[in-house]
Amino acid sequence: MGSKITGFGAYLPPQRLTNSRLEQLVETNDEWIVQRTGIRERRIAAGEGTASLAVKAARAALADAGKEPGELDLIIAATVTPDCFTPSLACMVQAELGAGRAAAFDISAACSGFVYALDIADSFLAAGKFQTVLILGAETLSRIIDYSDRSTCILFGDGAGAAVVEASAENGVPATYLWADGTQGGVLRAQALPLGEDPLGVRAPQSIASRAVAMAGGEVLRFSLSEAPRAMDEVLRRAGITIDEIDWIVPHQANKRIISGIIRRYHLPEEKVYVNIDRFGNTSSATIPICLAEMRENGLLQKGQRLLLVGFGGGLTAAAAIIEI
Ligand code: COA
């Protein structure tokens, strides 16, 4: 028994945050941002939480798979920006969809989160525990960005992507690889709660700057340029195939320079690597499923194709999966 992805969906909030708008907020310019990152604009969820984005992506994925919410056995949401500590994002989505049969939980693996969720779903399905699983990557990163910090505010955006994964006689997820190096966690960090030094005392309100994403960009760049290819090598080895046998590479959209590094490292034709970072920026766990949903919508996914997904980022984490359409 294996598993297969049968539906893809995405939702991007309508409000655009362009490079020229960022020029008004911080000392930066369009040319610098495009050259260093490849990003031209990103989306911002004004007045909408992560659950709202996730539900819209989930509905699109269910429609693509031809499934009703009541058929779901499990919902796994990958996010670093849940609306609440509890209920989980997955439980909020379950309630909103009316997926009354489903178990639901969140995972936190930052930009590798969707690939982690896929591996967990595949493992449950291969074990015969469930029939139909919804996996989500959904973020409202704009809520944890300090828009006076030019080293981070140019990179991140909001969005959600989803996929329906079903038990299948075919092996639609032939190989996966998950990895983390928590010792490097400090290079990309967003604080959740202040320490309770005086839990009964009066607390000063937490400023956005103390909770915002803080990043040593150069170190994250170095990590990504070495660990994304290592995860790709490992998942190819596990599947017993070479990169030439892959139809599409779908990398986490963190920085066009990282994607170009992957293209150079494997001598890939550019048209085999899906890129939409110019329009959406880095939406962390949501980038890969948003790419997949766009590819589906644009007719780029054909039956029998093999895709390599690779995620990397906060944790620090890295993960790769090969999927067959
Ligand atoms: N606009 C203009 N100048 C900027 C700037 C901005 N938005 N942000 C930083 N700079 C400046 C720096 O202050 C520095 O100036 P200095 O030389 O006078 O000190 C100069 O540009 C170079 O900065 P540096 O940080 O070395 O640039 P970089 O080439 O490493 O690019 C990132 C910065 C953030 C784009 C890059 O490090 C990156 O993308 N890292 C990976 C981030 C990532 O993917 N994170 C998510 C992981 S999932």
Residues whose N, C-alpha, C, O or C-beta is under 5 A from the ligand:
A	BS01	COA	E27 T28 N29 W32 R36 T37 C111 R150 S151 I154 G217 G218 V220 L221 A254 N255 F312 G313 G314
